[in-house]
Amino acid sequence: MTGQGGVSAVVTGIGHYLPDQVMTTRDVVNRVNERSGRTVVSPRVIHMFSGVEERRYAPPGTTSSELAARAGQAAMAAAGVDPTDIDLLLFAAVTQDVIEPATANIVQERLGCWNAAVFDVKNACNSFVNALDVAAAKIKLGQCRRVLVTTGEVASIHVAWQIRETDEIGLKLPALTVGDAGGAFVVEAGPAPGVLPGVFRSDGREWRRSVILSGGTLKPHDGDHFTMDCDGSRLHELGVERVPAVVGEVLEGAGWTTDDVKLVVPHQTSVQTIEMLRVKLGFAPEQVMVTVDRLGNTGAASIPVALSLAVTEGRAGPGDKILLVGGAAGFGVSVIPLVLPG
């Protein structure tokens, strides 16, 4: 679908930023067991649960806006645009610098995008994909011509390093797979096809499955609920059950077959979930980008970082048809097809 005057929204620049510190699964396990005062988890359990071998952690004091800004700089460099060329800046992530104002303001200050309107888009791990949809819509409506969509996740601050009770392990385990990262797209008005219409589905009855309860009005000052509690098994079930239908709807709307898709870029929850979805959807292994084994689950940054790495590694390029497949706490599914400019 194109907007006014046949204008489409085209992703012209993709960038990412990864902190230097590599934390192996054994490093994480050793820290948890030491602080818990006993053996509560093993590397084998995390490998079986997620396939994660290592992830990146940002230095203490690093903010979400810092990671987003670094990725934004890379995306603007790739697109060949200056910060003052941006007329809308979006920040979209699970983590944020402050409750007020929107973290997008801080990203703007870091980058010098002084001609841009700014705001945050927040929907758990689907935040970035939703923000891309917003950017494309505003471009097609003629409200802006060049959008910088950013994300910065410092998820490591929500890891429970001390697990007191045995019955907590299941809910605390998914947080041991998270990593920190920043990602960004420059989206500009341009010729079709570009970013095509996506499909989005939500089921709020499942919101309790993955939570960080502290910091909002529900538990405003409760430090005991600042870490992530997640029913990973249930989220896996929901993803495998509901994502395929949404992907099928998107492919039909775009007029694509599975063979047409150069690369599927899914949210990076676990190797096992991605593989099960791949088989169920009928994609070949080389059609699916997997980074969770080396970067962990980087929240809303996982999709832009994975696509940025795919471009860097030569797995995606000009003219390729790309399928972004998001899944998030809530529970939500977000799928967007796009064609890289060529």
C-alpha positions in Angstrom: 0.0 0.0 0.0 1.3 3.4 -0.9 0.3 6.8 0.5 -0.4 10.2 -1.0 1.0 10.6 -4.5 2.1 7.0 -4.6 4.7 7.5 -1.8 5.8 4.5 0.1 8.0 4.2 3.3 11.4 2.7 2.6 14.0 1.5 5.1 17.2 3.3 3.8 19.5 2.8 6.8 19.9 0.0 9.3 22.2 0.1 12.3 23.0 -1.6 15.6 25.2 -1.3 18.7 26.4 -4.0 21.0 28.2 -3.5 24.3 31.7 -4.9 24.5 31.2 -7.2 27.5 30.4 -10.8 26.6 28.7 -12.8 29.3 28.7 -16.6 28.7 25.9 -18.7 30.0 28.5 -20.2 32.5 29.4 -16.7 33.7 25.7 -16.0 34.3 25.1 -19.3 36.1 28.2 -18.8 38.3 27.0 -15.4 39.4 23.5 -16.6 40.2 24.7 -19.6 42.2 27.2 -17.6 44.1 24.7 -14.9 45.1 22.0 -17.4 45.9 24.4 -19.3 48.2 23.7 -22.6 46.5 23.4 -24.3 43.1 20.0 -23.2 41.7 20.7 -23.5 37.9 23.2 -25.1 35.5 24.5 -24.1 32.1 22.9 -27.2 30.7 19.4 -26.1 31.8 19.7 -22.7 30.1 21.1 -24.3 27.0 18.2 -26.7 26.9 15.6 -24.0 27.6 16.9 -21.3 25.2 20.0 -22.3 23.2 21.7 -19.2 24.5 25.5 -19.5 24.7 26.4 -15.9 25.3 25.0 -12.4 25.5 26.2 -8.8 25.8 25.9 -6.7 29.0 26.3 -2.9 29.1 28.5 -1.3 31.7 26.8 -0.2 34.9 25.1 3.1 34.5 24.5 2.7 30.8 21.1 4.0 29.7 18.6 2.8 27.1 18.9 6.2 25.3 22.7 5.7 25.0 22.4 2.4 23.2 19.6 3.8 21.0 21.6 6.8 20.1 24.7 4.7 19.1 22.5 2.6 16.9 20.8 5.7 15.5 24.2 7.1 14.5 25.0 3.9 12.6 21.6 3.9 10.8 21.9 7.5 9.8 25.5 6.9 8.5 24.2 3.9 6.5 21.4 6.1 5.0 23.7 9.0 4.4 21.6 11.5 6.3 22.4 14.1 8.9 20.6 14.3 12.3 19.0 17.6 11.2 17.4 15.8 8.2 15.2 13.7 10.6 11.7 15.1 11.0 10.4 12.4 13.4 12.3 10.4 16.0 10.8 7.4 17.7 12.1 5.4 20.7 10.6 2.0 21.2 11.8 -0.4 23.9 10.9 -2.4 27.0 13.5 -0.5 29.1 13.5 3.3 29.3 15.6 6.0 30.9 12.9 7.7 33.0 9.1 7.5 33.4 8.8 11.1 32.4 9.5 12.5 29.8 9.6 10.2 26.9 13.0 8.7 26.4 12.9 9.8 22.7 13.6 13.3 24.0 16.9 12.1 25.5 17.8 10.3 22.3 17.1 13.5 20.4 19.5 15.4 22.7 22.2 12.8 22.2 21.9 12.8 18.4 21.1 16.5 17.7 17.9 15.7 15.7 16.7 19.3 16.4 14.1 19.4 13.5 12.4 16.2 14.7 9.2 15.7 16.6 9.7 12.9 19.1 7.7 10.3 21.1 8.0 6.8 22.5 6.2 3.7 21.3 5.9 1.0 23.9 4.6 -2.5 23.5 7.1 -4.9 25.2 9.3 -6.8 22.7 7.0 -5.7 19.8 7.8 -2.0 20.5 10.2 -1.6 17.5 8.0 -3.4 15.0 5.0 -1.3 16.1 7.1 1.9 15.8 8.1 0.9 12.3 4.5 0.6 11.5 3.8 4.0 12.9 6.7 5.5 11.0 5.5 4.0 7.7 1.9 5.2 8.3 3.0 8.8 9.0 5.2 8.8 5.9 2.3 7.5 3.7 0.0 10.1 5.2 2.4 12.8 4.2 3.0 13.9 7.8 6.8 13.4 7.6 9.4 12.3 5.1 12.3 10.9 7.1 11.9 9.0 10.4 14.5 7.6 12.7 13.2 4.6 14.6 15.4 3.7 17.6 15.5 1.2 20.4 17.9 0.6 23.3 17.5 -2.3 25.7 19.4 -2.5 29.0 17.6 -5.7 30.0 20.4 -6.9 32.2 19.2 -4.6 35.1 16.1 -6.8 35.4 17.9 -10.1 36.1 17.3 -11.7 39.5 20.8 -12.6 40.6 19.7 -14.0 43.9 17.0 -16.7 43.7 15.7 -17.4 47.2 13.2 -20.1 46.7 13.2 -23.2 44.5 9.7 -22.5 43.2 11.0 -19.2 41.8 13.5 -20.7 39.4 11.0 -21.3 36.6 9.9 -17.7 36.5 13.4 -16.2 36.9 15.1 -18.5 34.3 14.0 -16.5 31.2 15.7 -13.4 32.5 19.0 -15.3 32.6 18.9 -15.3 28.8 18.5 -11.6 28.1 21.2 -9.3 26.7 21.7 -5.6 26.0 21.7 -3.9 22.6 20.6 -1.0 20.5 19.0 -1.0 17.0 17.7 1.6 14.6 16.2 2.1 11.1 16.0 5.2 9.0 12.7 5.2 7.1 12.2 7.6 4.3 9.5 8.5 1.7 10.4 6.7 -1.5 9.2 4.5 -4.3 7.2 1.3 -3.6 7.3 -1.3 -2.4 9.3 -0.5 0.8 7.4 -1.3 4.0 4.2 -3.2 3.2 1.1 -3.5 5.4 1.6 -5.6 8.5 -0.8 -7.6 10.7 -1.0 -7.2 14.5 -2.8 -9.3 17.0 -3.1 -9.0 20.8 -4.6 -11.0 23.7 -4.6 -9.0 26.9 -5.8 -12.0 28.9 -2.2 -13.3 28.8 -0.5 -10.2 30.2 0.5 -11.8 33.5 2.7 -14.3 31.7 5.7 -12.0 31.6 6.0 -9.0 33.9 8.2 -6.4 35.5 5.7 -5.2 38.1 7.6 -2.4 39.8 7.8 1.1 38.6 4.3 1.7 37.4 1.1 2.6 39.4 0.5 -1.1 40.3 3.6 -1.5 42.5 5.3 1.9 42.3 8.1 1.5 44.8 8.4 -2.3 45.2 12.0 -3.3 44.8 11.1 -7.0 45.1 9.3 -6.8 41.8 11.9 -5.0 39.7 13.2 -8.2 38.2 11.5 -10.0 35.4 9.1 -12.9 36.1 8.3 -14.9 33.0 6.3 -18.1 32.2 8.5 -18.9 29.3 6.8 -22.2 28.6 3.4 -20.6 28.2 4.8 -17.8 25.9 6.5 -20.5 23.8 3.1 -22.3 23.5 1.3 -19.0 22.5 4.0 -18.2 19.9 3.9 -21.5 18.2 0.1 -21.6 18.3 -0.6 -18.0 17.1 2.3 -16.7 15.1 1.8 -19.0 12.0 -1.7 -17.7 11.3 -0.5 -14.1 11.3 2.5 -14.9 9.1 0.1 -16.6 6.7 -2.2 -13.6 6.6 0.7 -11.3 5.9 2.1 -13.4 3.1 -1.3 -13.6 1.5 -1.7 -9.8 1.7 1.7 -9.2 0.2 1.2 -11.8 -2.5 4.3 -13.6 -1.4 5.0 -17.3 -1.0 7.5 -18.7 1.5 10.0 -19.2 -1.4 9.8 -15.4 -2.2 11.1 -14.5 1.3 14.8 -14.0 1.4 15.0 -13.8 5.1 12.7 -14.2 8.1 13.8 -12.0 11.0 12.0 -13.2 14.1 12.0 -12.0 17.7 14.9 -13.8 19.4 13.3 -15.6 22.3 15.0 -19.1 22.0 16.6 -21.3 19.4 13.9 -23.9 20.1 10.9 -21.6 19.5 12.4 -20.1 16.3 13.2 -23.6 15.0 9.7 -24.9 15.8 8.1 -21.9 14.0 10.5 -22.3 11.1 9.4 -25.9 10.6 5.7 -25.2 11.1 5.8 -22.3 8.5 7.8 -24.2 5.9 10.9 -22.0 5.7 14.4 -23.4 5.0 17.1 -23.0 7.7 19.0 -20.5 5.6 15.9 -18.3 5.3 15.8 -17.6 9.1 18.1 -15.2 10.9 19.1 -16.5 14.4 21.1 -14.4 16.8 19.7 -15.5 20.2 22.5 -18.1 20.6 25.2 -15.4 20.5 23.3 -12.3 21.8 20.5 -13.7 24.0 17.1 -12.1 24.0 17.6 -8.4 23.5 13.9 -7.5 23.8 12.6 -5.0 21.3 16.1 -4.6 19.9 16.3 -8.2 18.8 14.7 -7.7 15.3 16.5 -4.6 14.2 19.8 -5.9 15.5 19.3 -9.2 13.7 18.5 -7.5 10.4 21.4 -5.2 10.8 23.7 -8.2 11.3 22.2 -10.0 8.4 23.0 -7.0 6.1 26.5 -6.8 7.5 27.0 -10.6 7.0 25.7 -10.6 3.5 22.5 -12.5 4.2 20.2 -9.7 3.1 20.7 -7.0 0.6 19.1 -4.7 -2.1 15.8 -5.9 -3.4 15.4 -8.7 -0.9 12.0 -9.5 0.6 12.2 -9.5 4.4 9.7 -10.7 6.9 9.9 -9.2 10.4 8.1 -11.5 12.9 7.5 -10.2 16.4 6.1 -11.7 19.5 5.7 -10.0 22.9 4.5 -10.2 26.5 0.9 -9.2 26.6 0.4 -11.5 24.5 1.0 -9.9 21.1 2.1 -10.8 17.6 3.4 -8.3 15.1 4.4 -9.2 11.5 5.6 -6.7 8.9 6.9 -7.5 5.3 9.3 -5.2 3.7 11.5 -5.0 0.6 15.0 -3.5 1.0 15.7 -0.8 -1.5 17.8 -1.8 -4.5 
